[in-house]
Amino acid sequence: MYSDRGQVNQCDEYFDTRAENLKEQDFTVRLRSVNGDLKVALKGPRIYLPGNIYQRIELEFSATNEGEVREQLASQGLLATAVIEKQRWVFSSDYAEIAIDRLPFIGSFIEVEGDDSSSIEAVIASLQLSSKHAVRENYSELLEARFRELGLPLRPGLQATFEAEARWRGQA
């Protein structure tokens, strides 16, 4: 049984060097703002497992002083290279979490996280989905491909916000 944890609006800022050395090595440094709370995430390279599932080392922690965090990032030569908004609906159980995400420019996705690959596969099967059709790219990679198609600015400076999408569509 899954509990509905409700809908949240997230704004993610991705940081990298000007030459995008972190992206090149599949490392991620992210600041995520959710309903006024700021979290810092550090992610290592993805290791792909059978069934289009991947794992990676991820550290995420709350930041109490946003200015201090931004100063630390800048002192390491990191700058914001992408801003991505999303609306997320989360459903969780004891062994897995299902997130339904809606992003500007690229639409909606289902993300399944679990304790192990068999838990993830069980959830995917219960949703009548197939992991062989899973999207391997992360949202930044998907957005970059879409922005290339549309002729919009890429990193650094990628702005995938709902307001930017409305402007692009001529609705703002």
N, C-alpha and C positions, 0 to 999 in steps of 0.2 A: 504494500500500500504506500502511495506517495502522498506527502503533504505539500500543499501549495504554499510556497514561500512568497508568492506575490510577484508584482512587477517592479522593476527598478530601472532607472535611467542611469547609464554609465557614460563617462567621458574618459577615454584612455589617451594618454600622451606617451608616445614612444620616443626614446632618447638614443642617440648614437653619436659617433664622431662625424665630422663633416664628410669624411671619406667612407662612411658607413662600414667601418671595420667590424662592429658587433654583428650586424646583419649578415655580413659575408661569412661569419663563423656560426650563424644560427643562434646567437645569443640575443636575449631581449632584456631591456631595461624599460619598465613601464611605470607610470603614475596613473592610478585609477581613482577617479572621484565618483563616489556613489552616495547620493543623497547627502552631500556635505562632508562625508568621510573620505580621507585620502589614504590610499594604500600604495606601497611600493612593491613591485614584483621584479624579481631577477630570475630569468629562465635560461637554462643551459640548452645545448643542442638537442634536437629531437632524435630519438632512436626509434626507427620504424619496426613494428612487430607484424606478424601475419594478420591479415584481415584489415589492412589499412588503419590499424590502431598504432598510436605512438605513445611513448613515455618520455619524460624529461625531468630533470631536477628543476623544481620550482620552489622559490622562497617568496612568501608574501607576508608583509607585516604592515601594521598601521603606522602612519607618520603623524606625530603630534605637532610638528612645526614645519609647515610647508615651505617657508622661506629657507630654512636650514637645509632641507632636502634639495631644493633647487640650487642652493649655493654649492652643495657637495657635488651634484651632477655637473655643474659648470666647472668646478675646480678639476674635474676629471676630463675636461674637454668634451663633455656631452651636451648636445643641444636637441631641442624638440624637433623631430623629423616628420612626425605624423600625429594628427589628432583625429580620433575615431570615436564617434558616438554610437551607442546602441541602446535599444530597449530590450530588456531581458525578463523573461518569465521563468521562474525556477520551481522545480518539483523535486523533492528529495525523499529518499528512503534510507534504511540503515546501511545499504551497500552501494548505492548509486545516486547520481544526481543527473537530472535531465534539465537542460536549459533550452528555451526557445528564444532565439535572438532575431531581432529585426534591425538591419543596418541600412543607412542611406546608400543609394546607388547600386547595391547588390542584393537586397531582399532579405529573406528569412532562412534561418538554418536551425537545425537541431544539434545540440552538442551533448554527448553523453560522457560523464566521468564516473569512474568506479574504482573499487579497491584493487581489482585485477582485470586482466583481459577477459576472463570467463564471465565476470559480472557485467562487463560492458557488452559482450556478445549476447548475453541473456536479455538485457534491456533492449538492445537493437532488435532482437527477434520478437520480443513482446510488442514492440511498436510496428511490427511487420515491415521493417526496413532491412536492408542488406549492407553489411560493412564493405562489400566489394564495390559499392557505389559511393563510398564515403569520400568526402573532399579531403585531400591531404594538405592542401595549402591553408595557411592561417588567414585571418581576415585582412591583415595588411597586404599579404600577397594577392589575395583575390581583388582587393580594392585597387592595388597598383595595376593589375591586368585590366580592370574595368576603366580606370582613369586613362590608361594608354589608348584604349578603344575610343574613348570620348574626347581625347586630346586635352585632358585636364592636367594641371601641374602635379608632378610626382614628388617623392621625397628628395630633399627635405622640403617641407611645406605642404604635404598632402593634407587636405582638409575634408574629411568625410564626416560632415555633420548634417543633421537634418535641415538646418538653415541653408547650408551650402547647396544641398540637393534642391531645395525649394527655389533658390536663386537660379540654379542651372536650368530648372524646368520652367522658369519664368513666373513662378507663383509668389515670389516675395517682393 
